[in-house]
Amino acid sequence: MVEDSTTVALVEVMKTFHAVAAGVRGTVAEVCVTDAQLVEFGQVLFRVRAAG
């Protein structure tokens, strides 16, 4: 279970790390990337099934 402000990932950008929040209250249903995988702006990292 995650809250909208729960940090679900850390993304490294030019040697600095940025927290990624879930953005919605619910359950992580799918992880769409692997550790150390290169990701692009706007790419889906997780799918969260919204609560209620």
PAZAMI-553241 format. One record per residue: residue number from 1; x, y, z of N, C-alpha, C, O in turn. Coordinates in Angstrom, 2 decimals, m for minus. Example, Ala and Ser with C-alpha at 12.3 -4.5 7.8 and 13.67 -1.06 7.14 Angstrom:
REC  pos       nu       nv       nw      cau      cav      caw       cu       cv       cw       ou       ov       ow
REC    1    13.19    m5.69     7.80    12.30    m4.50     7.80    13.20    m3.30     7.80    14.24    m3.32     8.46
REC    2    12.85    m2.25     7.08    13.67    m1.06     7.14    12.90     0.03     7.87    13.41     1.14     8.04
END
This chain:
REC  pos       nu       nv       nw      cau      cav      caw       cu       cv       cw       ou       ov       ow
REC    1     0.85    m1.17     0.00     0.00     0.00     0.00     0.90     1.24     0.00     1.83     1.34     0.80
REC    2     0.60     2.17    m0.90     1.35     3.42    m0.96     0.37     4.59    m0.84    m0.79     4.48    m1.22
REC    3     0.86     5.69    m0.31     0.12     6.94    m0.25     0.58     7.79    m1.43     1.58     7.47    m2.06
REC    4    m0.13     8.86    m1.73     0.25     9.69    m2.88     1.64    10.29    m2.74     2.30    10.56    m3.74
REC    5     2.10    10.50    m1.51     3.42    11.10    m1.28     4.52    10.06    m1.03     5.67    10.44    m0.81
REC    6     4.20     8.77    m1.07     5.19     7.72    m0.83     6.23     7.71    m1.94     5.88     7.70    m3.12
REC    7     7.51     7.71    m1.57     8.58     7.61    m2.55     8.66     6.16    m3.04     8.86     5.25    m2.24
REC    8     8.50     5.97    m4.35     8.53     4.62    m4.92     9.79     4.37    m5.74    10.07     3.23    m6.11
REC    9    10.56     5.43    m6.01    11.78     5.25    m6.80    12.72     6.44    m6.59    12.30     7.53    m6.21
REC   10    13.98     6.19    m6.85    14.99     7.24    m6.91    15.59     7.18    m8.31    16.03     6.13    m8.76
REC   11    15.59     8.32    m8.99    16.11     8.39   m10.35    17.36     9.26   m10.33    17.34    10.38    m9.82
REC   12    18.44     8.74   m10.89    19.69     9.50   m10.95    19.70    10.35   m12.22    19.51     9.84   m13.32
REC   13    19.94    11.65   m12.03    20.05    12.58   m13.15    21.32    13.39   m12.95    21.43    14.16   m12.00
REC   14    22.27    13.21   m13.84    23.54    13.93   m13.78    24.17    13.87   m12.39    24.55    14.90   m11.82
REC   15    24.28    12.67   m11.85    24.95    12.38   m10.57    24.18    12.87    m9.34    24.73    12.87    m8.24
REC   16    22.92    13.28    m9.51    22.09    13.63    m8.36    20.85    12.73    m8.38    20.39    12.33    m9.45
REC   17    20.32    12.43    m7.22    19.17    11.54    m7.13    17.91    12.34    m6.84    17.91    13.27    m6.04
REC   18    16.82    11.96    m7.51    15.54    12.63    m7.37    14.49    11.60    m6.99    14.39    10.54    m7.62
REC   19    13.70    11.90    m5.96    12.66    11.00    m5.50    11.45    11.07    m6.44    11.09    12.14    m6.92
REC   20    10.85     9.91    m6.68     9.62     9.83    m7.47     8.51     9.37    m6.55     8.59     8.29    m5.95
REC   21     7.47    10.19    m6.43     6.33     9.85    m5.56     5.30     9.04    m6.33     5.20     9.14    m7.55
REC   22     4.52     8.23    m5.60     3.49     7.39    m6.23     2.44     8.25    m6.93     1.97     7.90    m8.01
REC   23     2.08     9.38    m6.32     1.12    10.27    m6.95    m0.34     9.90    m6.73    m1.24    10.67    m7.06
REC   24    m0.58     8.72    m6.17    m1.94     8.25    m5.91    m1.88     7.23    m4.77    m0.88     6.53    m4.60
REC   25    m2.96     7.15    m4.01    m3.04     6.17    m2.92    m3.52     4.84    m3.51    m4.51     4.81    m4.24
REC   26    m2.82     3.76    m3.21    m3.23     2.45    m3.73    m2.15     1.40    m3.54    m1.36     1.47    m2.60
REC   27    m2.14     0.43    m4.44    m1.21    m0.69    m4.38    m0.39    m0.74    m5.66    m0.93    m0.59    m6.76
REC   28     0.91    m0.94    m5.53     1.77    m1.08    m6.71     1.37    m2.38    m7.39     1.53    m3.46    m6.82
REC   29     0.87    m2.29    m8.62     0.39    m3.45    m9.35     1.46    m4.01   m10.29     1.46    m5.21   m10.59
REC   30     2.37    m3.14   m10.77     3.37    m3.58   m11.72     4.58    m2.67   m11.65     4.45    m1.45   m11.54
REC   31     5.76    m3.26   m11.72     7.01    m2.51   m11.84     7.43    m2.65   m13.30     7.64    m3.77   m13.78
REC   32     7.56    m1.55   m14.00     7.77    m1.57   m15.45     9.23    m1.43   m15.89     9.53    m1.53   m17.08
REC   33    10.14    m1.19   m14.94    11.56    m1.06   m15.26    12.37    m1.89   m14.28    11.87    m2.31   m13.24
REC   34    13.63    m2.12   m14.63    14.52    m2.86   m13.74    15.55    m1.92   m13.14    15.75    m0.81   m13.64
REC   35    16.19    m2.35   m12.08    17.23    m1.57   m11.42    18.34    m1.25   m12.42    18.78    m2.13   m13.17
REC   36    18.80    m0.02   m12.42    19.90     0.47   m13.25    19.53     0.61   m14.73    20.40     0.89   m15.55
REC   37    18.27     0.42   m15.09    17.83     0.58   m16.48    17.76     2.06   m16.83    17.30     2.87   m16.02
REC   38    18.21     2.42   m18.03    18.09     3.78   m18.52    16.61     4.08   m18.78    15.93     3.30   m19.44
REC   39    16.13     5.20   m18.27    14.73     5.58   m18.50    14.67     6.96   m19.14    15.60     7.76   m19.01
REC   40    13.57     7.22   m19.82    13.36     8.48   m20.52    12.29     9.29   m19.79    11.47     8.73   m19.05
REC   41    12.29    10.60   m19.99    11.27    11.47   m19.43     9.89    11.00   m19.88     9.68    10.74   m21.07
REC   42     8.96    10.87   m18.94     7.60    10.46   m19.26     7.37     8.96   m19.31     6.24     8.51   m19.46
REC   43     8.45     8.18   m19.19     8.32     6.72   m19.23     7.62     6.21   m17.98     7.85     6.73   m16.88
REC   44     6.76     5.21   m18.13     6.07     4.60   m17.00     7.06     3.75   m16.21     7.70     2.86   m16.76
REC   45     7.17     4.04   m14.90     8.06     3.26   m14.03     7.28     2.21   m13.24     7.74     1.08   m13.08
REC   46     6.10     2.61   m12.75     5.24     1.75   m11.96     3.80     1.96   m12.38     3.44     3.02   m12.88
REC   47     2.99     0.95   m12.17     1.53     1.09   m12.31     0.95     0.88   m10.92     1.23    m0.12   m10.26
REC   48     0.14     1.85   m10.49    m0.46     1.79    m9.16    m1.96     1.63    m9.31    m2.62     2.43    m9.98
REC   49    m2.51     0.59    m8.68    m3.96     0.38    m8.66    m4.53     1.27    m7.57    m4.25     1.05    m6.39
REC   50    m5.32     2.25    m7.96    m5.86     3.23    m7.01    m6.78     2.56    m5.99    m7.54     1.65    m6.32
REC   51    m6.71     3.03    m4.74    m7.56     2.51    m3.67    m8.95     3.13    m3.78    m9.11     4.30    m4.15
REC   52    m9.95     2.32    m3.43   m11.32     2.79    m3.30   m11.93     3.16    m4.54   m13.09     3.58    m4.56
END
